Amino acid sequence: MRDLFFVKDYAELYEEMEGGSCEVFEFEHPLGSVYHQFIKREIPIQLENGPYFDLLTPYGYGGPVITELKDKARKDELVTHFCQAFQAYCLEHNIVSEFVRFHPLIDNAQDFKSCYTVLFRRHTTGVTLKGFEDPVQEEFSGSTRKRIRKALKDGVTYRITLNPSDLDLFQDMYIKTMQRVGAEEFYLFDNTYFQKIIDNLGDQLVLVEAVFDSQVIGAELHFHSGSVIHTHLSCTIDGFNHLSPVYVMTYAIVLWGKERGVEFIHSGGGVNPGPDDSLYLFKKRFGRNTEFDYYVGNKIWNEKIYQQLVQQTNSNSESGLFPAYRWP
């Protein structure tokens, strides 16, 4: 099974939010194949012979991925041919630049570093299930295991639902959680988004709920994609933090995944890149031995038009923000 982030059903969740359309470039060569999925956005700047476009990895991870390699010793050669072919494709379709969020588990950043400017962004976290007879004992910190035992003793239980028929309760809890923590507007997903999750990816959707005294006090959405579970969204009811609902839900999905032969649960990273980010440190409590490297990449496919756009918007191309013309 192809990983969740490399299927159009996932990318289509973000077309409207990103103001573009999901497209795929499939490269076939005697040396192998490359699959590349992205959101194509029109650049809202008037230039002669436009409109022009730029590309963006849908929220999460992605980037080009080698799907077949005939000769491992010639991988770099395949990537070079892909890059040349995609350059021609971009010029033909008025595509100026591209921003890529490479996949930490696939590690495709290393495969394509000759094609893109690749930058390390942060570490991401997770829980390793494969190879550990008891992942809770091996991966969770001692204080984390203690909190779980206390929460279960205090009466917190959990419920796991595969392919839920609706996400109304989850959506309400999630929006209130995001508002409580002051999240950016992008993360306040609407009804259409949650319905699309069910319509497009329902058979991969796992809803975990923490329950206390017949009330749901926490909920998480996960995607089960082959040997990996991706934690997607998490929320809690205000006032119940002392009952450790997130700890119980993480415990629940680890047990569920272990029973089904899952190898990793990928939890993502923190809010900021540094090793002292509070969210990152919290997630590490559940994955003492597990860490992945997350890279981003950028590429200017049409240098001449890119510079015209920078000049038109009076942008600073040395700011480090990419593409610069979208950050005037």
N, C-alpha and C positions, 0 to 999 in steps of 0.2 A: 504493500500500500504506500502510495506517495504521501509524504508528510503533509499535514494540514495546510501549512503555509505555502505550499506549491500547487494548490488546486484553486480553480476559478471560483468555486462555490464560496470559498473563504474570502478571496479578494473582493468579490462583489459586495460584501458587507460594507465596504468603505468607499465605494464609487461616489455616492452622493456627498459624503462628508468631505472627501478630498477634491470634489469638483472635477471629476474626470471619469474615464471608462477603463475597465480592466481589459488589457490586451496581452497576448502571448506571442513571443518570438521563439519558434522551434528551429534549431539549427541541426542539420544532418550533414555528416561528412564521413568519408571512408574511415577516419580515425575514431569516430564516435558521434555522440549526440549531446546537445545542450538545450535545456528547457529554461526559458526566461519569461517570467510573468511580472507585470507592472501595471500601475495606473498612469494613464496618459492624460495630462492636464493641458488645457490651452493656456498660454501665457497672455495675461490681460494687458498687453502693451502693443500698441499699433506700430508695425514696421512694414516697409515695402515688401511685397511678395509673401506676406503672412496669410493666415495666422501661423504662429509658431507654437511649439509644444515642449514640455519637459516631462520627465518620467520620475516616478516615486514608487518605492516599495510600499505596498499596503501596510497599515498598522501591524506591528509585530515584526516578522522576519521574512526573508526571502532572498532575492538576488538570483543571478544565473546559477544553475546547478547542472553538473555533468550527470546525465542519465545513462550513458553508455560509453565505455572506454575500451577500445579494441587492443590498445598497446599502452600499458602503464608508463613505459619509458618515453612515450611521445605525448604525454598529457599537456605539457606546455605548448606543444605544436598545435594541438586541438584548440586550446584556448586562444592562441594567436589567430587561427582561422576564424574562430567565433567572433573575436573582436573586430576583425576586418569586415566580416559579413554584417555585423550589427552596426558598424560605422556607416556602411553603405545604406542600410535600412533607415537609419536615423536621418541621414542627409536627404534621402528620397521622401521621407514623411515629415520634413520640417521639424525634427526633434533636435533641440539645442543642447540639453544637458540632462543629467540623470543623478538622482540620489538613491543609494542602495543601503538597506539594512540587512547585512548578511546574517545567516542563520548560525547561532552559536553551536548547535549540536552537529550540524552538517559540516561546519568549518569550511564553507565554500569561499570565504574571504581569502584563504591561502591559495586556493586554486586560481583565483582571478586577480591576484595582486599585480600581475603584469598588464592588465587591461584597465584597472581602475586605480585611483589614488585611494589606498586603504588606510583607515585610521582606527586605532583601538579606542573604543568608547568606554567600556566598563566590563566588569565581571558580572555574569548572571549566575543564579543559584538553582539548586534543585535537590532532589533526593534520589540516590542510587538504590535501586531495588535488586538489580541483577548482581549476583555474587554474594549478597548478604542474606543469610538465613533469617535474620531478624533485623530488617532495616531500621526499625524504631530504636532498637538498642544501639546499633552501630552509627546511625546518622543523627539522631536527636540528641541534643545536649541533656545533661543530667537534670538541670532545672526545668527543661521543657517536659521531660518524661514525668517529673514530679507534678507539674501543673496539670498534665493530662489525667494522671491518677486522681488528683484532687477533684477535678471537674467531673469526672465520671462518678466518683464517690458522692459528690454533691447532687447528683441526679441529672446531669447533662447527658443526653443521648444524641445519636445521629441517625440520619435517614439518607439513603442514596437512591436517586431516581434516574433511570436511563431514559433518554429521549422524552423529556417531560412534555406534556401536551400544551402547557402554557407557562409563561414566565412572569405573570402579572405580579405575584407577591415578591418575586426576586427583584423585578424592575423597581418596584416601589422602595424596597429596602436599599437597593443599590444607589438610586438617585439621592435618597436622603443621606446615605453615607458620604457620597461624593460632595454634596453640599456642605455637610458637617466638616469635612476636612479641607474645604476650599479648593476643590479640584477645578482645573481649567474647563471651559465650556465644551471642548471637544469630547470630554469623557462623560458628558451628560447625555448618554445615548437615548434615542427616542423610541416610540412604539414600533416604528418600521424596522429599526435595527434589531430589536429583540425578536420580532416575528421572522425576520430573515434568518436569524440564527437557527430557529426551529425548522424553517422551510428548507434551508440550504444544507444544514449540518446536524439535523436532529439525531440521526443515527450514531453520531460521534459524541453527542452531548451527555455529560454526566453532571447532575445537580446534586451537591452535597449540602445538607442542612444540619445545623446544630439546634437541638430542641431542648427546652427546659419548661417543665410544668405545662406541657401541651402547646407552648408558644415557640415559634421559630425565632431564634435569637441571632442566627448567623447563617449565611448561605454563600456558596461558591459555585461558579461554573467552570467546568473543565472540559477539554476536548481529548478524547481517547483516539489517538492516531497511530495505529500499528503498535510498535514497541514503546511508544512515548505517550505520556499524559501531559498536556499543556494546561497549566492553570491560567484561566482567562480573566475572570472578574471575581471579586470578593467583597462582601459587605456584612455589616453587623448592626444590631439594634443598639441604640445608645443606652447606656446604663447597665449593660450586662458584661462589660469587659472583665469583671472580677470572676466570671464563670469560664473565661478562656475559650470562647467559641471557636476562634481561629485555630487554636491548638487541637481541639477535638476534631475539627473538620480535616485538618492536615493528617492527623492520625487515621481518620476514616479512609481517606483516599489512598493512603499508603497501604493499608490492609487490603483494600479493594483491588488496587493495582497489582500487589504481590500475588494475590490469588489468581490473577489472570495473565501472569507471565510478562507484565510490563517491566521494562528495563530501567526507565528513568521517568521521574516527574520533573518537568521543567517549570520553575517558579518565576523566572525573569529576574531582573535586577532591581536596583534602587531607583530613587528619583534623580539623584545626582551621581556623577561618575566616581567620586572619591570613596575610599575604603571605609570611611567613617559615616557613610550615609545610613540613617537610622532604619530605613526600610530594608536595605541590603543586610544590615546586621541582624535584624529581626528574622529575615528569611534564612540566614545562615544557622540559626538555632535548630533548623530541621534538616540541614544538609552539611554536617561538619566536614565531610570528605568530598563534597561535590561542588565543582565550580567550572564554568565555561567562559570562554573569551568572546565578547561581543564586539564586532567591528562594523563600521560603516564605510561606505565608499562613495566617491563622486567622480564624475566624468563630464568633460565638456566635449560634446560630439560635433558642435559647429562653433569653432572659436570666433570666427568673424561676427556671426550674429550674436553670440554671447557678449562680446565686447560692445556691440551696438546697444544691447539691452542694458548693460551696466551704465553706459553713458546716458542713455535716455532717462534712466531712473536716478542718475547721480548717486549711484551706489559705490560703496567701498569694497573693491574686489579683494582687498587684503584683510578684511575683517575676520575671515575664517568661517563666516556664515555662507551656506551654499544652498541653492544658487544665489549669488549676491544680488541679482536684480529683484529677487522676491523679498529682500531685506533692505529697502532703501533707507 
